[in-house]
């Protein structure tokens, strides 16, 4: 009697196919990050420094995304790591969110000082750098947009570039206002606006990463519905030890023990269960153990 089965082939990392766009985006962001940091210091623009800070996190985030994927591939299923190191992608996304919070805190602190004691800003250079930054961010966004739908790791990088694009627009606005009105206070105000704008998005990304690390069931999968679907299979009398979690983006996993009537075909129930999980919930990484009704070893479950 076939008591257990793993209808599963461990999939490749969700971000594995996106190394090229990540690498190109990293080069673009890193080069302009240096330009923007220098420009922010020279012009004394907090808005530009805020945007430069976001570009720093963009570059670091992209570098971690690339490193996470490469490490995950290189060490896949080695030295007892049966899932490889693909969850490094999730850790990288969480680190990205934390870095954004750090930048936002710095900008808010500096802005409070500048609101009390405004600093004169070089608006012409500030405007030129901001326009160039906008162009670079738009290019990077186009490169990362499609991949961001498939990997939380790439999503983290895309989030930062997207926010930085909005930031560049804010810096352009600040530079224009300062140039034509001389109102220096707009610079720290825009800097604060950029910092506040990205915080909720960073929170959502960090929350999503934490849920994966805590092995909480994905939001789009109703555990009770999965249980009902499995209980609806002919000859199935009960479901216990049902667990659903995520390894990395798009890599959802199910394990369950299914109790079957004595006359039930265990092989058939096993195949039907795997088919239900794949066709209805899109989960192919499944481990299902089929048990007779008098099997009590695993009855103390969940």
N, C-alpha and C positions, 0 to 999 in steps of 0.2 A: 504494500500500500504506500502510495506516495504522499507523505505527510507534509512536506514543505517544498516550496519552489521559489526561485527568484527570477521572475520574468523581466529581466533587466539587462541592459548593456549600459555601462556608465558612459554618459555623454561627454563630449568635449566641453571645455570651459565655455561659458556663454560669450565671453569676450574674445575668444581665441581668434576668430576671423577678422578682428578689427585692429590688429596691430599696426597695419599700414596707416590707416587714418589717424590713429592715436599718435604715431610717430611724427607724421607730417604736422599735425596740430601742435605737438610739443615744440618742434623746432620754431614754428611761427610765433607761438606764445612766448617762448623763452627769449628769443632775440628781441622782441618788442618789449618784453618785461624789463630788460636792461635799459632800453631807451626810455621807458616811462618812469622808472625809478630815478634815473639821472635827471630827467626833465622835471619830476616832482620836486626834487631837492633844489634844482636851480631856480625854478619859478616860485618855490615856497607855497605851492598850491596843495591844500589838504585834500581837495576833491581829486586832484590828479594822483596824489599819494595814496588815497583810498582806492582809486582804480588800479594803481600800481600794486597795492597790496593784494587786491583780488587777482591780479595777473600772476603774482607770486604763487598764490594758492592754486591757480589754474595750472601753472607749470609743474608744481609739486604733485598736484593731483594727477596730471597726465603721466608724469614719471612713475608714480606709484601704480597707476593703472597698467602701464606697460610692464613694469617689473612684476606685478602680481600675476599677469597672464603668462609671462615667460617662466617665472618660477613654478607656477602651477603646471605648465606643460613639461618642464624639465624633470619635475619630481613626481609626476603622476604615477600613482600606485606603487611607489617605491618605499622601502623601509617601513612597511606596515601602514602606509598612508593609502588606504584602499579607495579613498575618494580623491587622491591627489591633494593639491593645496589650492583648489579652486575657490575655497572660501576666503582666501586672501583678497579676492576681488571685493568681497563684502567689507572686510576690514579696511581696505583702501577707501571705500566709499564713506565709511564712518569717520575715518581720519580727515577726509575732505571736509565733511560737515563741521567737525571740531575746529579745523583751521579757519573756516569762514567765520565761526563765532569769535575766534581770537582776533581776527582782523577787524571785525565789527566793534569789538570792545575797545580796541586801540583808537579807532577813528572817533568813536563817541567821546572818549576821554580827551583827546586832542582838540576836538571841536569845542568842548566846553571852555577850554583855555582860550581858544581863538575868538570865541564870541565875546569874551570879556576884554580881550586885547587883540583886535584884528591885525593881520599881517598883510602887507602889500604883496600882491600876486602879479607875476609877469603873464598877462593874459594872452599876448600874441603867440608866444611859444607854447603856452598851455593849450590854446586852440588847435595849433598845428599837430601837436602830439596826440590830442584827443581824437582828431579826425583820422589820423593814421591808425590809432588803436581801434577805432570803430571798424575800419576796413579789415584789419587783421582778425578781429573777433567774428565778424560776419563770415569770413572765409572758414575759420575754424568751426563755427556753428554748422555750416553747410556740410562740412566733412564728418562731423560727429552725430548729426541729427538722426540718421537712420540707425546707426549702431546703438544709440542711447536707448532705443526701444527694446533692445535685446540683452542688455547687460547693466546691472545696477552699478558696476564699476565705471563703465563708459557713461552711464547716466550722471554719475557724480561729476565727471569731467565736463560733460555737456552743460550741467546746471551752472557750474562756475563760469564757463565761457559765456553762456546766455546772460547771466547776471552781469558779467563784466561788459557785455554789449550795451545793456541798459545804463551801466555806469559811465561808459564812454559818452553816451548821449547827454547824461547829466553834466559831465565835465565840459562838453561843448556848450551847453546852455550857460553854465557858470562863467565860462570864458567870454562869451558874447555879452552877458550882462555886465561883467566887470569892465570890459573894453569900452562899452558905450555909456555906462552910467557911473563907473568908478565905485560901485557898491561892493566893497570887499567882503562883507559879511556873507554874501551869497556863496562864497567858496566853502566855508565850513558847513553851511546849511545843506549844500548839495552833497558834501562828503557824508554827513549824517544820513541824508536820504538814501544814498547808495548803500550804506551799512544796514539800515533798517529794512530796506527792500529785500535783501538777500536772506535775512535771518529766518523768516517763515519757511522758505524753500529748503534751507539747510536743515531746519528742524524736521521737515517731512522726510528728507533723505536719510538723516541720522536715525529717525524712528523706524524707517523701513529696514535699515541695516541691523538695528538692534533686534527687531522682531525675528529676522532670519537667524541671528546668532543665538537667540533664546529658543529657537526651534518651534516658534509659534506657527500654527497653520496659516497658509497664505490667505489673504483677505477674500480672494475670489473663490475660494473653495469652502463650502459649508460642510463641516465635519459630520453633522447630524444627517445631512442629505446623503453623504457618502455611505454612512452606516445603513440608512434606509435602502439605498440602492443595492448594497451587498446582501442585506437581509431578504430582499425581494427575489433573490436567485432561488430557483427551485431546489428543494431538499436542504436548504440552509436553515438551521434552527437558531442560530445566534452568532453575534459578532463580539469579540472582545480583543483587548490590547490593540485597538485601532489608533494608529499614530500617523499624523501627516505633518511633514516639515519641508523645509527648503534648504538645499545645499548651496546653491547660488542662483542667480536670476534664471528663471525658466526651468530649473532642475528640481522639481518637486518630487517628494518621495513618500510612499505609503507602505506601512507594514501592518498586518492584521492577522488575527487568528479567527478562523471560520469553523463553526461547529456544523456538521452535516449528519443527516439521518443515516442509520445503518445501511439502508438500501441505496443511498445516494452514490453516484459515481464521483469519487473524489477528483479524478483527473478532469472530468468535465466541469465540475464546479470551479476548479482552479483556473481553467482556461476562460470560463465565462467571467469570473471575477476580474481577471487581468484585462479582458476585453472591455468590460464596463468601465474600469478605471481609466483606460486609455481613450475610449471613444467619447465618454461623457465628461471626463474631467481633464483629459490631456496628460495623464500621468502614466509614463511608461516604466518608471523606476519603481517597481513594486516587489514586495516580499510578502507572500501569503502562505500561511500554514493552515492546512485543512485537518480537522480533528474529528474523531467520532464523538457522539454525545456523552459517552462515559469517560472521556478523557478529562481528568481533574487536575493534572499537574499545573496547567496554565490558567485554571479557572479563577484564581485570585488575581484579577487583572487590574488594568487601567489604573 
